[in-house]
Structure formats: C-alpha cells, structure tokens
Amino acid sequence: MLKKIKSRKTISTLLATLVILVLALTGCGTTQTPQPQAASTPTPANPNLILATTTSTQDSGLLEVLIPEFQKKTGYTVKTVAVGTGAALAMGEKGDADVLLVHAPSSEKKLVDNQTMINYNLVMHNDFVLVGPASDPAKIKGMKTSVEAFKAIEASQSVFMSRGDRSGTDTMEKSLWAKANLKPAGKWYQETGSGMGQTLTMASDKASYTLTDRATFLANQKNLKLEILVQGEAALLNIYHVGQVNPEKFPKVNQEGAKAFVNFMLDPDTQKTIGEFGKDTVGQALFFPDAGKKMEDLGK
Amino acid sequence: MEMIGQGILAAFHLLLTGDPEVLKITLLTLKVSGTATFISLLIGIPLGTLLALKEFPGRQFFLSLVNTGMGLPPVVVGLWVSIFLWRSGPFGYLDIMYTPIAMIIAQAIIASPLVVGLTSAALQQTDPKLRLQIKALGTTRLQYLWLLLKEVRFSIMAAIIAGFGAVVSEVGASMAVGGNIKDQTRVLTTATVLEVSKGNFDIAIALSIILSLLAYFITLFLTLLQQKKQGA
C-alpha cells in the first residue's frame, strides 16, 4: 500500500490535507475554549486569575469541582498552577500569583507577617495519616501519637519515605521529627523529592512507612499495598488557608479576581460542596469545611 | 500486566469515543509542538547555513555552543524561560506565562539548536567542488543556497524530525511555563505526568499510547516525504 504513496503529487496533496485538517480542528478547538458564557455570566475587566496551589490539592480532585463552578459564577478564567508548597509560597512572595490556596500554616505565617498575603482565611482541613505495610516492622499500628510512632520507626531503622520537598506534608513531617527530638538520617530515611502520589507508590513498592494526607491515600489506595497505621491525633491536622497576594506590594496582581476567589471559597454553598466531596468516589468526605472558625479551635 | 492491558483498552476507548478532553489535549500538543518546530526551522536553517558556510571570528566557539544546546535539558529551558516570563521577570508585562505561547517559545528554544546543528553539519559535509560547480552556473546568492539546501534535504528532513521528536516528548518545559492547566495548557506529556501522580496508571498508559501513535504518524509522514524518489 505504501508503494502507492510515492508520487510527489500525492504527497503534496496529503500534506495539504493534513495541514488543513489540523488547522480546521484547531480552529474548532479554539472557538470552544472560552468558557461557556451563559447570558448571566459577568465579564470582569481582567479575567485572568493565577491561583498558586499545591500538587496534593490538585491531585485530590477537589479543584476540578470547584474551579469550573467559580469560573461559571464569576466569569474569571483561573490558571491553576499546582506546584510544591515551597514553590507556591515563593510565587506569592514574588507576586507571580494572584491568590494562594496552601496548607502549611507554619510556612504561611511568614507571608502573613510580612504582609505578602492578605485576606488570609481558614478554608478547610483534612488530616495526615501514617501509613505502612501490613507487616508493620516497627509495630506502630494503633499508637496514639505520631511522635511515639516516629520514635519506634527510628529505633527500628525501618525504611521511611519522606517527601523532602518543603511541601505541606513535608513540613508537617519535619515538625513531628522535631517534636520527637529526633534527627532522621541514614539509609532507612529516604527523601523522594516527589509528589505525594509518587511517594506513596514508592513506599508501597518498598514496603515502607510514610506520612500522607488522607485524601491522596484514599484516592490511590487501590494501587497500594499499604494501610493506615496511626491516625486521629490533633497534631496530624492538615489545615488549608486561602489568601490574596497583597496588591500594595505587587500592583500587577488581579486583586478583584483574588478577592472574588477568597469570597467564593468561604461562601456557604462552596463550603457545602467541599464537605460533600469524596463521598461518592471513595465513600467518605475528604475535606472538612472550616470557614469562619479559628485554626486553634480545630481538633478532635 | 493487567494494568498494561487495561491501559491499552482505555486507549482504544478514549480514541474511539473521541473523548473531548483527550482530543483537546492532543490538538494542543500538535499545535504547540508543530508551531515550535516550524519556528525552529525558520530560525535554524538560516542560522545553520550561516554557520556552515561563512567564516567569522568565534565560529568554532559558536558551533560548540550549538552542539551543547542540542542536549539542553527541557526542564532547564523551562526554568530559564519562566524566570524571564514571570511577572517578577523582565518580560512579565507581556502576560504570556501559563499560555500556549510561552510553551511554543520554550519548545522553539529546545528545537532550534538541533536544527541549527544538523543543518550546519549537513552543509559542511558537502563537497567544496560541488559548491564551486553550483556557483559556476551563475547562480544568485539565494539560488546557490537553495540548491545547496536541496542537496542536503535528507539531513534537513532528519533535523525536522529530530526537532519535532524532541519537543513533542518533552515535559519539563511545558510543565514549567505552561502549568498543565486543564483546557488551557495541558498537553499529552503533562497530562500523563498528572495521571501518574494521581495513581491513574491505566489512563496514563492510554495517554502514552496516544502520544506514541501521534509522534509515530507524524514522523512516518515526514519520513515518507524524506524518502520519496526523485522526480516522481
């Protein structure tokens, strides 16, 4: 069959057809990309909004429910940039994002204190859990505190996968080691430098322990040979805040859009959606809405 | 093994049902990588020709830069382009960060050294007697260059194929300057990374199959163009 496609004319025709086809399809594509504009969708002056958030927030799938709702309601086009917490906060500090949705309060404090983040509000929380193989070499299953469990893991030199990437999860993990007065080092303590999903895959593959947020674990559970061994402690709460990047420090930020997004996240309807998320996919709520509460009041 | 089977099934399903999300992602991949390759040709062939045929001070140094550039890691290109295009950067006012345009720029930067290097190498290999012969025919400068390029068209086509292959498969630059934003800057490679990180290995495998098929058919097309017999 290929022998027939040899004449110069045929090839030129093929080329022309291909180019026209691609352009036509691309053309169709681009006219569809502007979000479906219902008659009542407002059109803000600057419709582009850069939301810096974390990979685990994106991986949970929550944003895929919330962002389209926000876009439809307000007419903004959100550019959700999901990077590690460190990078998200760094973007805020350079004014490269308009609004932040992050979950490392101890790291965020610096930005709040130096006025980089304003309109800083508690949005929701979920929790971290310590997972590991069913064989549980360090015998941490059922321990009441993570510090106890960390001590047991270190003592038995059981393999532990750390994110090692300044993410919210990593920050939480480091703080727990500090609480236990331990400095983890050695071949058993492995820093993956990868996202939560990847780290879980590695932990499962090497039958090792790791700290993970419950949402990512539940979403990946079907592929993992790990179980939840320690959970429920107040110290293991994973707390999400939303905040605008200060327009006084960075005049180029889209402050109307950022404000609209903060308001949206705190809106009772959105909070309800947050509370329902996950019930139909993994059988339980993955996030607990907290708008209006104080961070210190959270805890079981 | 089961996962691979599921992945292949998922690929067929996505292709046959014309899943709109996958279609959008595939078209964007074609648009971004195709445009970037095209730009790299516009930059690369003239530059490669210049480098091959003109003697100038620092030529060797420049050539070595180009050759190093062929191995430029896409993630490094992504980082550097980000630094320039972020709001905090010198070109932030253009507001093109996290758009396909930024991705095209980054990918053009990745592909250009390949085109320059391969074009230059091809032309340098032409027989100086041949070049003299063409000049002796009384050609204008442009005609001379055109005939010379025609002489090495196989290598030029190889340069195009190499350039396209490099950019359609890269993920570091696309992720950094595009942001993998759904419906805006998500391409096949970045979508695959996302599905892997979410643990949806079957979908990731399906996307990788689609990407491979896309790359294969384009490359097949270009190869056929390259291999067509003279004066057919």
Chai-1 contact restraints between the chains, C-beta under 6 A:
chainA,res_idxA,chainB,res_idxB,connection_type,confidence,min_distance_angstrom,max_distance_angstrom,comment,restraint_id
A,K6,B,K228,contact,1.0,0.0,6.0,A-B,restraint_1
A,K6,B,A232,contact,1.0,0.0,6.0,A-B,restraint_2
A,S7,B,A232,contact,1.0,0.0,6.0,A-B,restraint_3
A,R8,B,A232,contact,1.0,0.0,6.0,A-B,restraint_4
A,I11,B,L225,contact,1.0,0.0,6.0,A-B,restraint_5
A,I11,B,K228,contact,1.0,0.0,6.0,A-B,restraint_6
A,V22,B,L30,contact,1.0,0.0,6.0,A-B,restraint_7
A,L25,B,L27,contact,1.0,0.0,6.0,A-B,restraint_8
A,T26,B,L27,contact,1.0,0.0,6.0,A-B,restraint_9
A,T26,B,K31,contact,1.0,0.0,6.0,A-B,restraint_10
A,G29,B,L27,contact,1.0,0.0,6.0,A-B,restraint_11
A,D59,B,S197,contact,1.0,0.0,6.0,A-B,restraint_12
A,D59,B,K198,contact,1.0,0.0,6.0,A-B,restraint_13
A,K79,B,Y98,contact,1.0,0.0,6.0,A-B,restraint_14
A,K79,B,I181,contact,1.0,0.0,6.0,A-B,restraint_15
A,T80,B,I181,contact,1.0,0.0,6.0,A-B,restraint_16
A,V81,B,G179,contact,1.0,0.0,6.0,A-B,restraint_17
A,K94,B,S88,contact,1.0,0.0,6.0,A-B,restraint_18
A,G95,B,R87,contact,1.0,0.0,6.0,A-B,restraint_19
A,G95,B,S88,contact,1.0,0.0,6.0,A-B,restraint_20
A,D96,B,W86,contact,1.0,0.0,6.0,A-B,restraint_21
A,D96,B,R87,contact,1.0,0.0,6.0,A-B,restraint_22
A,D96,B,S88,contact,1.0,0.0,6.0,A-B,restraint_23
A,G195,B,S197,contact,1.0,0.0,6.0,A-B,restraint_24
A,G197,B,S197,contact,1.0,0.0,6.0,A-B,restraint_25
A,G197,B,K198,contact,1.0,0.0,6.0,A-B,restraint_26
A,G197,B,G199,contact,1.0,0.0,6.0,A-B,restraint_27
A,Q198,B,S197,contact,1.0,0.0,6.0,A-B,restraint_28
A,N220,B,G199,contact,1.0,0.0,6.0,A-B,restraint_29
A,N223,B,G199,contact,1.0,0.0,6.0,A-B,restraint_30
A,K252,B,R87,contact,1.0,0.0,6.0,A-B,restraint_31
